[in-house]
Amino acid sequence: MSDGAYRERRSLSERFLPPDPRVREPYRLTPPLALRVGILGAVALALFAILFLRLWSLQVLSGDEYLNAAQNNQLRLVRLEAPRGSIVDRRGRAIVSNVPGTAVQLWVGDVPEERRAELIRKLAKVLNVPAGELGRKVEARRNDPLTPIVVKASVSEEKIHYLYERRAEFPGVRVAGAYLRSYPYGSLAAHLLGHVGEISEDELKKLRRKGYRAGDRIGKTGIEAAFDTYLRGRPGAAQIRVDSLGNQVSDSELRQEARAGYALRLTLDVKLQRAAEEALAYGIDLAHQNKHWAANGGAIVALDPRDGAVRALASSPTYRPSVFVGRSDPQKLAPLLDEEAARRANYPGLNRALAGLYPPGSTWKPVTALAGMQEHVFSAYDSLQCTPVAYYGLDRQKFVNWNPYVNRPMTLPEALAESCDTYFYEIGNRFYERGREGRERMQQWARGFGFGTPTGLDIGGEAEGLVPTPDWRWKTFESDWDKAWNPGDSIQLAIGQKDLLVTPIQMAAFYAMLANGGKLVTPHLASAVEQPRAKGSPSVVLRRFAPPPPRPTGIDPGALAAIRDGLYLATHSTTGTSSGVFANYPIPISGKTGTAEKVVPLPGYPSDHLEDQSWWCGWGPSNDARLVVCALIENGGHGSTAAAPAALRLFERFFSRDAPPAILTETD
Amino acid sequence: MIGLAERPSAVAARRPESLPLAFLRRLDWVLISATAALVVYGLWVVAGITKFDVPGDEGYYVARQAFAAGLGAVGLVLAMLVPTDVFRRYWRVVYAATLGLVLIVFLAAETIRGSRRWLDLGVIQFQPSELGKVLFVLAIAGYLVERAGRVTRWRTVLSALGLGAIPILLVFLQPDLGTALVYGAALLAALFFVGVRWRQLVTLVLAGALVVVASVWVLPSAGIQVLKPYQMDRVAGLLDPDRDPQGLTWNVTQSKTAVGAGGLTGRGVVDASQTRLDYLPEHATDFAFASLAEQRGFVGSSVLLLLYLLVVWRGLRVITVSGDLYGAVVAGALVFALLFQVVVNVGMTMGIAPVTGIPLPFVAVGGSSLVTNLVLVGVLQGIHARGLLAGRDAAP
């Protein structure tokens, strides 16, 4: 047994010898060591005091708070998707409705960190979604793991069973009810309807305060986006008890019923819309028959000229909006999302009626004429010589008429009817000769008729167009030559060429103004928000959208009458540009053709290759206008051979009166 | 006077005792009772917190823990019987054994949860670095006491640090930051009790703080990673606990919720949802205290803390009754290591200490830890009894 004494270091030989009692120095607790023991004791006491205080503060002072947190831990609110409102036409026919589907959600918070990568990979494989995209979604939801990610909105029964049977392999994966958009009319009105998708980060930032949450489905484009507030309804909530792995351990308990979205009634007419889409196809087909092979797109707008209600609005090429729904196929989506694929498919996602920009050609001549009369540049019943060619400017630049065989004096109605270019060159030149201010007058009137700005259609997405002015030239171009506003600029503008760009809906609104006696209407699609009721009983109208009142344009009634005369002659006189199409139609139709040259890059042609854009705009009946139609066939050739017959198809459907066979002649 | 001399007790006191009896009488029975109470209380706690962990076998962990307690009791007795002086004389052997224990995991251990800490002995898993704790203290104290006359020299202090740094580094590399910290704390305490100057101790603490700052802040910004990302996250989580409550600080948030939800008297075993529904991670080991606090409340947790306080107090008393400097240093280092573990673990569950894998002494499920802590008490008992015996021999 140890003697307990402390010894100095000893040599090796001493180590195993018994201790010598004489050198024994008993060890004693030294005062410094005692002090240190005391200090450690004090430290220990202090530390325990801290632990006790903290324990007291957590358990007794704020115990209720934590108890609450612990109880909420097990309870989880699950958002119940509300069925989205349907979109119906003016007679209540559903263009977009819902079908129930099954969505697969991923609750990121329930997936252990180390299993995430593997789970994402497996889930992406089972559900056939891109793993990279899912990974990015999971990463984005890092700070909000209690909001589920919708992995796929529409999953087949078999795959649900597969996931259910292997639920141990798929922690945090849950199945939820979902509503999918369905389109009973296929591609009908695709450009107007738009599509629904999961809310993006940016949208969420803006809309969070309005009750939108991550994972919500939201209208992305078109009507779905513009009227999302009404269509989306209010999501409900259910409560479930879960363990820390997110496994549900109780039945779900409804906390708040989801409120279905309201239905949106449009001004659109399904039958007329279908007719418009068929008419476009017909117009393009006609263009092909006339050897305009590059014709493969177009737009038709049909408005009620009295209030601007859109009755039909079609753009070609089109797509099926269902490609955005549920089991979306990347291949089918590519032409809508990918630049290169879109170019190859001739931009099916582009709504040409709203965002397609074209020179209007001769359909612009009423604008020139109205401005000219208002500015007293000429008078409607003055005779101006319609010559095959005209020369203007210091350099005697040559301007030709489309018809080289005409050479006689004409009044405005005659000039409109035959679409005499030289007549309007003269008006353009007269504007030019009025000097700096005069050169802008025509453009000011054009702006007053709604050109150069969006018409204000309630779903947005409109292009502005371009009404060129001397000022615009000065600001836009670099070289001195290009900066200058030359006679040619005014003269070409008079026949709707050169820099001028308009959209079909702008033209339709302008012709509606001609048709309704001089008031500019705002095109609109939404008619009312309705609460659907049981089948058979009428819906309850919650809100009716009143279109903005038509704006007077301040044009002289006499001037307007001369234009209307001219546009009636254009469809009925023997020399009228579209008489071959409309003269024999039992309902009197007034309207103007247009054949506008536009630089169109086509493979195998020089880069400044010009293609004729085929236009026809007009209304019927001539003196009591009920429908304005503006048709455009891209690269379709003459207005009379493609756009005009297409427009007639719409009138036939609208008035339910078929036309006798048309005589198609190539006119301006 | 005469009557007084014939009082039986006085006679008995003078009668020579047999050595085993004298030894037994000089054990710290308060410490033994406190330890026993801790172990029993710990078993009761484990019974509660692991009740639903193994479906169909409520007593799975309690049974294993009780077996470990039995093993630990044997260890306690053995540690008590080995003369402390043997460790002092053969501290080099003890040091080599320590190195062997922390090295063996690198050769033979399988990786569990990203760390090589456990040795699979077939029936049980053994965590050598736990037992290494006691051996480490015995070795370092031996080295220091051998140079007791020169401990105020920097040379001695630094060489002791170097000697200690090797096992600490090895444990850190397993990686087991928590246990490495316990080793470090024990080393510091050994220096403290062997009589290193205050100025040197302060310098050491400052240098240690500098190392921490460097490894957490300066070096990472220079592109050198000392700590693993998860360890960095834990430090960041301690500094700003509200940041990202679902990610990095999930453990601590759930732990605080569990502690707080316990209230004054606890939610009981069945209703303690944080534990039962597995919101509390590692609730049988690292977060055992939070689980206890949820089930038994302030009252139940306080009983445990008071038992710890009692053990620490008796441990500190052992330092003062030690018969030699070696015993005092060993006792001081062991008690401080124990205190450090309790404070860091309990503090971690309440969000006032960083999350490190330090188990709750005597309670957390884990045989190695329980056995080691009982051995630790055995060593303290040995020092206590021999100190008192020496005092009797030395008395005139």
Chai-1 contact restraints between the chains, C-beta under 6 A:
chainA,res_idxA,chainB,res_idxB,connection_type,confidence,min_distance_angstrom,max_distance_angstrom,comment,restraint_id
A,S2,B,P83,contact,1.0,0.0,6.0,A-B,restraint_1
A,S2,B,D85,contact,1.0,0.0,6.0,A-B,restraint_2
A,G4,B,G323,contact,1.0,0.0,6.0,A-B,restraint_3
A,G4,B,D324,contact,1.0,0.0,6.0,A-B,restraint_4
A,G4,B,A390,contact,1.0,0.0,6.0,A-B,restraint_5
A,Y6,B,D324,contact,1.0,0.0,6.0,A-B,restraint_6
A,Y6,B,L325,contact,1.0,0.0,6.0,A-B,restraint_7
A,P26,B,A394,contact,1.0,0.0,6.0,A-B,restraint_8
A,Y27,B,D324,contact,1.0,0.0,6.0,A-B,restraint_9
A,L29,B,T320,contact,1.0,0.0,6.0,A-B,restraint_10
A,V37,B,L316,contact,1.0,0.0,6.0,A-B,restraint_11
A,V37,B,I319,contact,1.0,0.0,6.0,A-B,restraint_12
A,V37,B,T320,contact,1.0,0.0,6.0,A-B,restraint_13
A,G41,B,L316,contact,1.0,0.0,6.0,A-B,restraint_14
A,A44,B,V312,contact,1.0,0.0,6.0,A-B,restraint_15
A,A44,B,L339,contact,1.0,0.0,6.0,A-B,restraint_16
A,L47,B,V343,contact,1.0,0.0,6.0,A-B,restraint_17
A,F48,B,L309,contact,1.0,0.0,6.0,A-B,restraint_18
A,L51,B,V346,contact,1.0,0.0,6.0,A-B,restraint_19
A,R54,B,M350,contact,1.0,0.0,6.0,A-B,restraint_20
A,R54,B,I352,contact,1.0,0.0,6.0,A-B,restraint_21
A,L55,B,S301,contact,1.0,0.0,6.0,A-B,restraint_22
A,L58,B,V259,contact,1.0,0.0,6.0,A-B,restraint_23
A,L58,B,G260,contact,1.0,0.0,6.0,A-B,restraint_24
A,L58,B,M350,contact,1.0,0.0,6.0,A-B,restraint_25
A,Q59,B,G260,contact,1.0,0.0,6.0,A-B,restraint_26
A,Q59,B,G262,contact,1.0,0.0,6.0,A-B,restraint_27
A,Q59,B,G263,contact,1.0,0.0,6.0,A-B,restraint_28
A,Q59,B,F298,contact,1.0,0.0,6.0,A-B,restraint_29
A,V60,B,L264,contact,1.0,0.0,6.0,A-B,restraint_30
A,V60,B,F298,contact,1.0,0.0,6.0,A-B,restraint_31
A,S62,B,G260,contact,1.0,0.0,6.0,A-B,restraint_32
A,G63,B,G260,contact,1.0,0.0,6.0,A-B,restraint_33
A,G63,B,G263,contact,1.0,0.0,6.0,A-B,restraint_34
A,Y66,B,T257,contact,1.0,0.0,6.0,A-B,restraint_35
A,Y66,B,G260,contact,1.0,0.0,6.0,A-B,restraint_36
A,Y66,B,A261,contact,1.0,0.0,6.0,A-B,restraint_37
A,L67,B,A261,contact,1.0,0.0,6.0,A-B,restraint_38
A,A69,B,T257,contact,1.0,0.0,6.0,A-B,restraint_39
A,A70,B,T257,contact,1.0,0.0,6.0,A-B,restraint_40
A,A70,B,A261,contact,1.0,0.0,6.0,A-B,restraint_41
A,A70,B,S273,contact,1.0,0.0,6.0,A-B,restraint_42
A,A70,B,Q274,contact,1.0,0.0,6.0,A-B,restraint_43
A,N73,B,Y279,contact,1.0,0.0,6.0,A-B,restraint_44
A,Q74,B,S273,contact,1.0,0.0,6.0,A-B,restraint_45
A,Q74,B,L277,contact,1.0,0.0,6.0,A-B,restraint_46
A,G109,B,Q246,contact,1.0,0.0,6.0,A-B,restraint_47
A,P145,B,Q246,contact,1.0,0.0,6.0,A-B,restraint_48
A,D243,B,L277,contact,1.0,0.0,6.0,A-B,restraint_49
A,D243,B,D278,contact,1.0,0.0,6.0,A-B,restraint_50
A,S244,B,L277,contact,1.0,0.0,6.0,A-B,restraint_51
A,S244,B,D278,contact,1.0,0.0,6.0,A-B,restraint_52
A,S244,B,Y279,contact,1.0,0.0,6.0,A-B,restraint_53
